[in-house]
């Protein structure tokens, strides 16, 4: 039942709906409506559904409780985004005065250019890319603005204003008082068990000076931004934490690309030999949201994608690849992203004996060099726990994303 409900909910954003979809929905009882609310929260699409459905007759098919939830979530996220965008403007101004170039990533870039209503895009934090030589200077600047360090991993450093830490955290969706962090990145690089894709230099090379609110700042060009969104979505798919809102991001940016830009994106994947990392999320996004890339581009990306991976994508669902699925993804599904032979052997080695960088990412509280043995023990415990949970078909740990109700990056 949860999978059926989740897949139905994800279908509500399609441009066309089959009558059967809505006749099934109309027959739902309280357990189905609660499962629908959970799927909406996991996939970060409450504000989108509110705007998409509220003026349609289908709105009145929804249970009154879900109508109220979607309405409240849109308004609460509007308030949250108003605060976060104002905070971003302050940071852009301060960085410009200090001569520090910073580049918004993910939602921090998308809300300024690609969403006609920023309230449609949930955000947990402001993701900012800066050059390594400016990191300490910008951290000092944040300190002057009352931001305190709240976390450090090999991928980013997190900062939050002490006044932003609420007494209560709302876990059923977006809320303006939930923690609003700033995450500093010095690279835009994704990796998984020997697979790597780094788009840092392309993001900087194509950046354009743009007006954002009452400040000016740099935004990535469409091709580099789409690459980053795709590789980030790929890692979510592999980790079993996919979200429809990330695929919707891909739809919006993809709609802005011209034919020659799609060719540029294809060449970027081919040069790295990593067409699969671009193909996977595009394939899934097109299934749920409609055509995004030209068919010729998809065909050429498929040529560089392992056949086993293509077969897996054709038969899997977004429910299965998200936190709606309570089970840990099996090893063979993760390995299908790798080419057979040596690459899969390297992947298994990474799984059994992760690098220190990976350990610091997974267990940032044990990041110090002298604590690495404890990090390995913690990793081993989690690995064995996952195997046992999979064998017993028991749910993985409850999903709670940095204390947020369901925000995305």
C-alpha positions as CSV (number, residue, x, y, z in Angstrom):
1,X,0.0,0.0,0.0
2,X,2.7,2.7,0.8
3,X,4.4,2.1,-2.6
4,X,1.1,2.5,-4.4
5,X,0.2,5.7,-2.5
6,X,3.7,7.2,-3.0
7,X,3.7,6.5,-6.8
8,X,0.2,8.0,-7.1
9,X,1.3,11.1,-5.2
10,X,4.3,11.5,-7.4
11,X,2.0,11.3,-10.4
12,X,0.1,14.3,-9.3
13,X,2.8,16.6,-10.7
14,X,2.6,15.2,-14.2
15,X,1.1,17.5,-16.9
16,X,-1.6,14.9,-17.6
17,X,-3.4,12.7,-15.2
18,X,-5.3,9.5,-16.0
19,X,-8.9,9.3,-14.6
20,X,-7.9,6.0,-13.0
21,X,-5.3,7.7,-10.9
22,X,-7.8,10.1,-9.4
23,X,-10.6,7.5,-9.0
24,X,-8.2,5.4,-6.9
25,X,-7.2,8.5,-4.9
26,X,-10.9,9.3,-4.1
27,X,-11.3,5.9,-2.5
28,X,-8.4,6.4,0.0
29,X,-9.0,6.1,3.7
30,X,-7.1,7.7,6.6
31,X,-4.0,5.3,6.4
32,X,-3.6,6.1,2.7
33,X,-3.9,9.9,3.3
34,X,-1.2,9.7,6.0
35,X,1.0,7.7,3.7
36,X,0.5,10.4,1.1
37,X,1.4,13.2,3.5
38,X,4.6,11.3,4.4
39,X,5.5,10.8,0.7
40,X,5.0,14.5,0.1
41,X,7.2,15.4,3.0
42,X,10.0,13.0,2.0
43,X,10.0,14.3,-1.6
44,X,9.8,18.0,-0.7
45,X,6.8,18.8,-3.0
46,X,4.1,20.2,-0.7
47,X,4.4,23.8,-2.0
48,X,4.6,22.6,-5.6
49,X,1.5,20.4,-5.2
50,X,-0.4,23.3,-3.5
51,X,0.2,25.6,-6.5
52,X,-0.3,22.8,-9.1
53,X,-3.6,21.5,-7.7
54,X,-5.3,24.3,-5.8
55,X,-7.1,25.7,-8.9
56,X,-8.1,22.3,-10.3
57,X,-11.1,20.2,-9.6
58,X,-8.7,17.5,-8.4
59,X,-8.0,19.7,-5.3
60,X,-11.4,18.7,-4.0
61,X,-10.5,15.0,-4.3
62,X,-7.9,15.4,-1.6
63,X,-8.8,14.8,2.0
64,X,-9.4,18.1,3.9
65,X,-6.5,17.3,6.2
66,X,-4.2,17.1,3.2
67,X,-5.6,20.3,1.7
68,X,-4.8,22.1,5.0
69,X,-1.3,20.5,5.1
70,X,-0.4,21.6,1.6
71,X,-1.8,25.1,2.2
72,X,0.1,25.5,5.5
73,X,3.3,24.1,4.0
74,X,3.2,26.6,1.1
75,X,2.8,29.6,3.5
76,X,5.4,28.3,6.0
77,X,7.9,27.7,3.2
78,X,7.2,31.2,1.8
79,X,8.1,32.7,5.1
80,X,11.2,30.5,5.4
81,X,12.4,31.3,1.9
82,X,11.9,35.0,2.5
83,X,14.2,34.8,5.5
84,X,16.8,32.7,3.7
85,X,17.0,34.9,0.6
86,X,17.4,38.0,2.8
87,X,20.2,36.2,4.6
88,X,21.8,35.3,1.3
89,X,21.7,38.9,0.1
90,X,23.5,40.0,3.3
91,X,26.2,37.3,2.7
92,X,26.6,38.4,-0.9
93,X,27.0,42.0,0.0
94,X,29.5,41.2,2.8
95,X,31.5,38.9,0.5
96,X,31.6,41.5,-2.3
97,X,32.8,44.2,0.2
98,X,35.6,41.8,1.3
99,X,36.5,40.9,-2.3
100,X,35.5,37.2,-1.9
101,X,33.8,35.6,-4.8
102,X,31.1,33.1,-3.7
103,X,28.9,31.0,-5.9
104,X,25.4,29.8,-4.8
105,X,24.7,26.1,-5.4
106,X,21.6,24.0,-5.7
107,X,18.5,25.7,-4.1
108,X,20.6,28.8,-3.3
109,X,21.0,29.4,-7.0
110,X,17.7,27.9,-8.3
111,X,15.4,30.2,-6.3
112,X,16.8,33.3,-8.0
113,X,16.5,32.3,-11.6
114,X,14.6,29.1,-12.2
115,X,11.6,29.2,-9.8
116,X,9.1,31.8,-10.7
117,X,7.9,31.6,-7.1
118,X,10.7,30.9,-4.6
119,X,8.2,29.5,-2.1
120,X,7.9,26.4,-4.3
121,X,11.5,25.3,-3.5
122,X,12.2,24.0,0.1
123,X,15.7,24.7,1.4
124,X,17.4,23.4,4.5
125,X,20.5,25.6,4.1
126,X,22.4,28.0,1.9
127,X,25.0,26.1,-0.1
128,X,27.9,28.4,-1.2
129,X,31.0,27.6,-3.2
130,X,34.2,29.5,-2.7
131,X,37.8,29.1,-3.5
132,X,39.9,27.3,-0.9
133,X,42.1,30.3,-0.4
134,X,39.1,32.3,0.7
135,X,37.6,29.8,3.1
136,X,39.2,31.1,6.3
137,X,38.6,34.7,5.4
138,X,34.9,34.0,4.7
139,X,34.6,32.0,7.9
140,X,35.9,35.0,9.8
141,X,33.3,37.2,8.0
142,X,30.6,34.8,9.1
143,X,31.8,35.0,12.7
144,X,31.4,38.8,12.5
145,X,27.8,38.2,11.4
146,X,27.1,36.0,14.5
147,X,27.4,32.7,12.6
148,X,29.0,29.9,14.7
149,X,30.5,26.7,13.3
150,X,28.1,23.7,13.8
151,X,29.7,21.0,11.7
152,X,32.7,20.1,9.5
153,X,33.0,17.3,7.0
154,X,35.3,16.8,4.0
155,X,32.5,18.2,1.8
156,X,31.6,21.3,3.6
157,X,31.6,23.4,6.8
158,X,28.3,24.4,8.4
159,X,27.6,27.6,10.2
160,X,24.4,28.8,12.0
161,X,23.6,31.9,13.9
162,X,23.2,31.2,17.6
163,X,19.9,33.2,17.5
164,X,18.6,30.8,14.8
165,X,18.7,27.7,17.1
166,X,15.0,27.2,18.1
167,X,13.7,25.7,21.2
168,X,11.4,23.5,19.1
169,X,12.0,21.8,15.7
170,X,9.1,21.1,13.5
171,X,9.5,17.6,11.9
172,X,6.4,17.3,9.8
173,X,7.4,19.7,7.1
174,X,8.9,23.1,6.4
175,X,8.9,25.8,9.1
176,X,10.6,29.3,9.1
177,X,12.0,28.8,12.6
178,X,13.7,25.5,11.9
179,X,17.5,25.8,11.7
180,X,18.8,27.7,8.7
181,X,22.4,26.9,8.1
182,X,25.1,28.1,5.7
183,X,27.2,25.4,4.2
184,X,30.6,26.4,2.7
185,X,32.0,24.2,-0.1
186,X,35.4,24.5,-1.7
187,X,34.6,21.9,-4.4
188,X,31.6,20.6,-6.2
189,X,32.6,16.9,-6.4
190,X,30.6,13.8,-5.9
191,X,32.1,10.3,-5.4
192,X,30.9,6.8,-4.6
193,X,33.0,3.7,-4.2
194,X,35.6,4.7,-6.8
195,X,33.3,6.8,-9.1
196,X,34.2,10.5,-9.1
197,X,32.7,13.5,-10.9
198,X,34.1,17.0,-10.2
199,X,32.4,20.0,-11.8
200,X,34.0,22.7,-9.6
201,X,36.1,24.5,-12.3
202,X,33.2,24.4,-14.8
203,X,30.9,26.1,-12.3
204,X,33.5,28.9,-11.8
205,X,34.4,29.2,-15.5
206,X,30.8,29.8,-16.7
207,X,29.6,31.9,-13.7
208,X,27.7,35.1,-14.6
209,X,27.3,38.2,-12.5
210,X,23.6,38.4,-11.7
211,X,21.3,40.6,-9.5
212,X,19.9,38.7,-6.6
213,X,17.5,40.8,-4.6
214,X,19.3,44.0,-3.5
215,X,22.8,42.4,-4.2
216,X,24.8,41.3,-7.1
217,X,26.5,37.9,-7.1
218,X,27.7,35.1,-9.3
219,X,25.4,32.3,-10.6
220,X,26.6,29.2,-12.4
221,X,25.7,28.9,-16.1
222,X,23.0,26.4,-17.1
223,X,25.3,23.5,-18.2
224,X,27.5,23.5,-15.2
225,X,24.6,23.9,-12.8
226,X,22.7,21.0,-14.5
227,X,25.8,18.8,-14.3
228,X,26.0,19.5,-10.6
229,X,22.3,18.8,-10.0
230,X,22.6,15.5,-12.0
231,X,25.6,14.1,-10.2
232,X,24.1,15.1,-6.8
233,X,20.8,13.4,-7.7
234,X,22.7,10.3,-8.8
235,X,24.3,10.0,-5.4
236,X,20.9,10.3,-3.8
237,X,19.7,7.5,-6.0
238,X,22.6,5.3,-5.1
239,X,22.1,6.1,-1.4
240,X,18.3,5.4,-1.5
241,X,17.4,9.0,-0.6
242,X,16.1,10.4,-3.9
243,X,13.6,13.3,-3.8
244,X,11.2,14.4,-6.6
245,X,12.0,18.0,-5.8
246,X,15.6,17.4,-7.1
247,X,14.3,15.9,-10.3
248,X,12.0,19.0,-10.6
249,X,15.1,21.2,-10.3
250,X,16.6,19.2,-13.2
251,X,13.4,19.8,-15.3
252,X,13.5,23.6,-14.7
253,X,17.2,24.0,-15.6
254,X,17.0,21.5,-18.5
255,X,14.2,23.6,-20.0
256,X,16.6,26.5,-20.3
257,X,19.3,24.6,-22.3
258,X,19.7,25.1,-26.0
259,X,20.7,22.3,-28.4
260,X,24.4,23.2,-28.4
261,X,24.3,23.3,-24.6
262,X,23.0,19.8,-24.4
263,X,25.9,18.8,-26.7
264,X,28.2,20.5,-24.3
265,X,26.8,18.6,-21.3
266,X,27.1,15.3,-23.3
267,X,30.7,16.0,-24.1
268,X,31.4,16.8,-20.4
269,X,30.1,13.3,-19.5
270,X,31.9,11.6,-22.4
271,X,35.2,13.2,-21.6
272,X,35.1,11.8,-18.1
273,X,33.6,8.5,-19.2
274,X,30.7,9.1,-16.8
275,X,27.7,9.4,-19.0
276,X,25.9,7.0,-16.5
277,X,25.9,9.7,-13.8
278,X,24.1,12.1,-16.1
279,X,21.8,9.5,-17.7
280,X,20.4,7.9,-14.5
281,X,18.7,11.0,-13.0
282,X,17.6,12.3,-16.4
283,X,15.9,9.0,-17.1
284,X,14.1,9.0,-13.8
285,X,13.1,12.7,-14.1
286,X,11.7,12.1,-17.6
287,X,9.6,9.2,-16.4
288,X,7.9,11.2,-13.6
289,X,7.9,14.7,-15.2
290,X,8.0,14.3,-19.0
291,X,10.7,14.9,-21.6
292,X,13.7,17.0,-20.6
293,X,16.6,16.2,-22.8
294,X,16.6,15.8,-26.6
295,X,16.1,12.1,-27.5
296,X,19.4,12.0,-29.4
297,X,21.2,13.2,-26.3
298,X,19.5,10.5,-24.1
299,X,20.4,7.8,-26.6
300,X,24.1,8.8,-26.6
301,X,24.2,9.0,-22.8
302,X,22.7,5.6,-22.7
303,X,25.5,4.3,-25.0
304,X,27.9,5.0,-22.2
305,X,25.7,3.6,-19.4
306,X,26.1,0.0,-18.2
307,X,23.3,-2.3,-19.6
308,X,22.6,-3.6,-16.1
309,X,22.1,-0.1,-14.9
310,X,19.7,0.7,-17.8
311,X,17.7,-2.5,-17.0
312,X,17.6,-1.6,-13.3
313,X,16.4,2.0,-14.0
314,X,13.6,0.7,-16.3
315,X,12.1,-1.5,-13.6
316,X,12.8,0.5,-10.4
317,X,10.6,3.3,-8.9
318,X,11.2,6.6,-7.1
319,X,9.5,5.0,-4.1
320,X,12.2,2.3,-4.0
321,X,15.0,4.9,-4.3
322,X,13.7,7.2,-1.6
323,X,13.2,7.3,2.1
324,X,9.6,6.2,1.5
325,X,11.2,2.8,1.1
326,X,11.9,1.6,4.6
327,X,14.4,-1.0,3.5
328,X,18.2,-0.7,3.0
329,X,19.1,-0.9,-0.7
330,X,20.8,-4.2,-1.5
331,X,24.5,-4.2,-2.5
332,X,23.7,-5.5,-6.1
333,X,21.6,-2.4,-6.8
334,X,24.4,-0.1,-5.9
335,X,26.9,-2.1,-7.9
336,X,24.9,-1.9,-11.0
337,X,26.2,1.7,-11.4
338,X,29.7,0.3,-11.9
339,X,31.1,-1.3,-15.0
340,X,31.6,-5.1,-14.6
341,X,35.0,-6.4,-13.7
342,X,37.7,-4.3,-12.2
343,X,35.5,-1.3,-11.4
344,X,33.1,-3.4,-9.4
345,X,36.0,-5.0,-7.5
346,X,37.2,-1.6,-6.6
347,X,33.7,-0.6,-5.5
348,X,33.5,-3.6,-3.2
349,X,36.9,-2.8,-1.7
350,X,35.6,0.8,-1.0
351,X,32.6,-0.7,0.6
352,X,34.6,-2.9,2.9
353,X,37.5,-0.5,3.6
354,X,36.4,3.1,3.0
355,X,39.0,5.9,2.7
356,X,39.7,8.2,5.6
357,X,37.9,11.0,3.6
358,X,34.7,8.8,3.4
359,X,34.9,8.0,7.1
360,X,35.2,11.7,8.0
361,X,32.1,12.4,5.8
362,X,30.1,9.6,7.5
363,X,31.3,10.2,11.0
364,X,32.3,13.9,11.3
365,X,32.3,13.8,15.1
366,X,35.2,11.3,14.7
367,X,37.1,13.3,12.1
368,X,40.3,13.9,14.1
369,X,43.2,11.7,13.0
370,X,43.6,10.0,16.4
371,X,39.9,9.0,16.3
372,X,39.9,7.3,12.9
373,X,40.1,3.8,14.4
374,X,36.9,4.6,16.3
375,X,35.4,5.8,13.0
376,X,36.3,2.5,11.3
377,X,34.6,0.7,14.2
378,X,31.5,2.8,13.9
379,X,31.5,2.2,10.1
380,X,31.8,-1.5,10.6
381,X,28.9,-1.5,13.1
382,X,26.7,0.4,10.7
383,X,27.7,-1.9,7.9
384,X,26.7,-5.0,9.9
385,X,23.6,-3.3,11.1
386,X,22.5,-2.7,7.5
387,X,23.2,-6.3,6.5
388,X,21.1,-7.6,9.4
389,X,18.3,-5.1,8.7
390,X,18.3,-6.3,5.1
391,X,18.3,-10.0,6.0
392,X,15.5,-9.4,8.5
393,X,13.6,-7.1,6.2
394,X,13.4,-4.6,9.1
395,X,13.1,-0.8,8.5
396,X,16.2,1.3,8.3
397,X,16.7,4.1,10.8
398,X,13.9,6.8,10.8
399,X,14.5,9.7,8.4
400,X,15.2,13.0,10.0
401,X,17.2,15.4,7.9
402,X,19.3,17.7,10.1
403,X,16.3,18.4,12.3
404,X,14.4,19.7,9.3
405,X,10.9,18.8,8.4
406,X,12.0,17.7,4.9
407,X,14.0,20.6,3.4
408,X,16.3,20.1,0.5
409,X,19.7,21.7,-0.2
